[in-house]
Amino acid sequence: MTHRVAAMLACAALAAAGSPAALAQAYPVKPVRLIVPLAPGGGGDLVSRLIAQKISEPLGQPVLVDNRPGASTIIGTELAARAQPDGYTLVTATSSHVINPSLHKLPFDPVKDFSGIAFIATSPMMLTVHPNVPAKTVKDLVVVAKANPGKLNYASSGTASIVHLAGELFSVSAGVKMVHIPYKGSGPALNDLLGGQVDMMFASPVPTIPHVRSGKLRPIAWASAQRSSAMPELPTFAESGYPGFQAATFYAVLGPANMPAPVVNRLSSEIVKATLSADVKERLSAEAAIVVAGGPQQAIAHIEAEIARWTKVVKAAGIKAN
C-alpha cells in the first residue's frame, strides 16, 4: 500500500510539473535570444534593446539581442521561424516582414509560421517637402501634382522600402503621377531633399523634425491614424481628406509557431508591462513612436492587415524587388 501511495504521489507531481501553470512558472530556465533581423543602430534595434533589457529582470534570465541582418530581414526571420517553439528564440518584426511577401518567394509563411507575442509600437512616416514646393497642406500638394503630372518627384531609402511604398500609396490614393527616386539609405535621400535635388519624402520623423524646426523642410502631414506627440500640431492624412491612409513601420515580437500558450502569455505580459513603463514610453515617444502595447492577437492581426495593405500597393504600382 505504501508503494502504491508513493507511486500515485509521484505521478501527481509529474502531472503538476507538466501543467500549464507549472510550465509558465518554470519558464525561462536559460537565456532568451531575441533575433533582430536588422543592422545595429536603427529603430528596430533600439526598440528591441529597450525591451530586452527591461524584461530580463522579471524573467530572471538575460534576454540577448542577436542582430542578423540581410536579405531584407529574411535571413534573421527564417532563423526564428525554424527554431524550436520553446520560447528561447524570438524575433522582432518590422515593416519588412509585411512588405516582403508581395516581393519575394519566402522560405517561411509570415503569419502561419509564427506565434504572435506582443505588438509594441508604431512609428509613423512624416511627409515633408522642400520649401521650393508651393504647398503647405496635402490638398495644396495634390493640386500642384495634378497640375504638373510627372514633374514632382519623391525620394526613398530604396526600392520597395516602407518609404517608397508610402510615396506610391499617396500617388494611388490621390490619383497623381510622381517620379520615384530611390537612394541607398534614408541619409543620402534626406541630404538631397535638404539640398533641393528632390521635392519631397516620407521619412522617419526623428532625423526630419530638426530640419522642420529650422525651416529647411516644410511638414505636410503624418501618415498615421493619429497625430504624433513629437509634433502634435501637424495633421494626419486622414484629417486632410484621406481616411485610412497610413504608412508606418511597427515593432512586434514573434516566436516560432506552436509555442506553448503559458510561455506566450508570460512573454506577452512582461513585454506589455515593459512597453507601458514610464521610462520606455518616454524613450519611444522621443523617437516619435506611438505606443500600442498590444498582445498576441493584436500582433498577428496587424501583420495580416499590413500584408494585405502593401500587397495592393505593390501590385497597383507594379513594383518589383531589386
N, C-alpha and C positions, 0 to 999 in steps of 0.2 A: 504493500500500500504506500509506503514511504517513497519507494522508487517511482511509482505511478504519479504521485503528487508532485514530486520533483520534476518529472518529465513534463507534466502539464504546465507547471510554472515556467519551465524553460521555453516551452512552445509559446506561451502567452507573452513572454518577454521578447522573443524573436518577432512575433507578430506586431507587438507595440513598436519595436525599433523600426519596423518597415512601414509603419503607418505614415500618412501624410504629415501629421503634426510632428512626429519624431524626425522625419526627413527634413522638414523645414527648420527644425531646431538644430539639427546636426550640421546643416549646410551653412557656410563652407568650412572644409577642414584643411584647405590648402589655398594658395594664392589664386586669384581670378585674373584671367587675361582679357583685356578689352582691346580688341583689334581696331585700329583707326586706319582705314584704307586710303589715307591721305598723308602728304608730307608734313613734317612738324611745322608749327608756326601759324597755320591757318585757323579759321573759325572752328572747324570741326575738331581739330586737335586741341584748341583751347578749351572748348566746352567739355570734351572727353576728359581732359586732365582735371578740370574743376570737379567734375562728378566723381571720377575715380578717387581722388584724394578725399572727398567728402564722405564717401560710403565705406572706405577702408576700415575706419574705426568701428562703426556699428556692426559691420560684418565680422570683425575680428580677424580679418585676413587682408593682406595688401591686394589692391586692385591695380594691376600693372598695365600701363598703356603700351601697346605694341604697334608702332607705325609700320604699315605695309602698303606703301603707295604703289601705283602702277596700273596701267590699262584702264584708266578712268574709274578707279576704285574696284574693278572686277577681281583683281588678284587677292586683295585682302578680304573682300567679302566672300569669295569662294572658300577661303580657309575656314571662315566661321561656319559656312553652310555645311562643310564636310566634317566639322568637329563633332566630338561626342556630345550628345544633348544633356550634359550633366550639370550645366551652369558654370563651368570653369572656363569657357571660351565664349565671349560676347563680341559684338561688333557695333560700331557707330555707323548709322545710315544717314546720308545727307541727300541733297538733290540728285546727285549722280545715280543713286540707287533707283530713282523713279524715271530718269531720262534714258538710262542705258537700254531698257527693254525694247524701246522703239528704234534703236540704232544698231544693236549688236545681237548676235546669237549667243546668249549667255549660257554658261555651264551650270546654271542653277536657276530655279524659279524665284523671282524676287519677293514673292508672297508665300507660296506653299512650302518653301524650304527653310522658313524662319519662324521662330516664336517671337511674337511681339512682347516687349518688356516695358518700355516707357517711352513716352513722347515728351521730350524735354522742352523744346522751344522752337520758334520760327525766327528767321532773320530776313525781313522784307527788303526787296530791292527799292532803291530810290531812283527815279528818273530825273536827271539833270541835263541842262543844255548849256552850251557856250553862250555867253552874253550877246554874241553876234546874231543868234537866232531870235527873231522878233516874236517871242511867245513867252507868256508868263503863266499860262494855265494849260490844261490838257485840251480844252476847247480851242484855244489860240493855236496850239501846235497842230491840231488836226486841220484847221483852216489853212495854215501855212503849207502843210504836207500835201493837201489836196490841190492847192493852187500851183504846187511845184512838184508834180509826180516824178519820182526817181531822182530828185535833186538832193533831198535831205539824206544824210547818212547817220549811222549809229555804230559805235564801237562795241566790241565784246572781248571777253577774255579768251575766246577761242570758239571755233565752230561746235555747235551742239552743247555749249555750256549753258547754265541757267541764265546767264547774262544775254547770250544770243537768243535763247528761246523767249525771253521776256520781250525783246525787241520784235520778234516775229509775232508774238501774241498781240502786241499793240497794233502791228500792221494789219493783222487779220481782224481784230476787234473794231478798229477804226476805219477799215476799208481804205488804207493808204498804202502807197508804194514807196519804200525807202531802201537805201543801199546798205547792206551789212558789210562792215569792215572788221574782220577778225584779227586779233593780236595774240601773241604768245604770253598771255597773262593779263591780269587786270591793271598792273602797274604801268606797263607801256601804253595801254589803251587810255588810262586816265591822264597820263602825261600829254598825249596828243589831243585829248579833249581840252585840257587846260591851255594848250597852245593854239587851239582853234583849227587844228588839222581835221578834226571830225566835229560833227554838230551836237551829238547827244550820246547818252549812255545810261543804261540801267546798271547800277552798281551797288555794292555794299555801302551803307552809309558811314561806316567807320572812317575810311580814308577820304570820303567825299565831303562830309559835313564841314570840316575845317575850311575847305575851299569855297563852300557855300557861304560860310560866315564872313569870309574875307571879300566876297563879291566876285571871285574869279569864275564861279559857276552859278547858274540860276536853277533852283529846285522847281520841279513841276508837280510831282505827286508821289505818294507812297503806293507801291504795288502790293497792297495788303488789305485785309478785311477791316483793319482798324488803324488809327493813327499811331505813330511810334512816339514814345516819351522822349526819344532823342531829339525830335523836332515836332512837337505836338501842333504847331501852327500850320504845318503843311497838310493839305487834304489828301485823301486817298483817291484812286481812280474810280472807286465805287461812288464816292461823293461827287465826282466830276462827270458822272453820267455813264459809267461803265461798270454796272453791278457784276460782281463775280470775278472781276479782273484781279488776279493775284499772281505774283511771281516772287517767290521767296524760297530760300533754302531752308532746311529744317534739320533738327538734330534729334534722332531717335536711337534707342538702344534695342538691339535684337539679339536673339540667340538662335542656335540651330533648331530645326523643327522637332517637335515631340519632347520638349523639355518637361520635366515633372511640374505639375501645377503648383505645388508648395514652393518649389525653388523659384519659379517665375514670380509668384506673389511676393516672396521675400525680397527678391531683387527689385521688383517694381516698387514696393513700399519704400525701400531705402532710397531709391533714385528720386522718387517723387518728393520725399522729405528733404533730400539734399537740394533739389531744384527750388523748393519753396523756402529754404533757409535764407535769412536776411543777407548774408554775405554773397551767396551765389546769385540771388536775384539782383543784387546791386551790380555785380560784375556783368551779368548778362545784359542788364539794362544799359550799362556803359558801352556795351558792344552793339547797342540798338536792337537787341533781340527781344522778342515778345515771349514771355514765359507761358507755357502751356501746362506742364506738369500733369500730363495725361498717362493713363495706364496702358496695359497690353492691347486692349481692343481699339483704343484711340490711335495707337501707333500703327497698327495694321490698316485700320480704316483710312487713315491719312495717306499711307503709302498707296493703297488701292486707288484712291481718288486722284492722287497726283500722277500715277501712271496713266490713268485714263485721260487726264487733262493734257499732259505733254505729248501723248501719242497722237492726239488730234492735231496739235500744233505742228509736230514734226511732219505728219502726213500732209497737212494743208500747205506747209511751206516747202515741201519736197526736200527736206534736209537729209543729207547723207553723212555718215561718220567719216572722218578723215582716215 
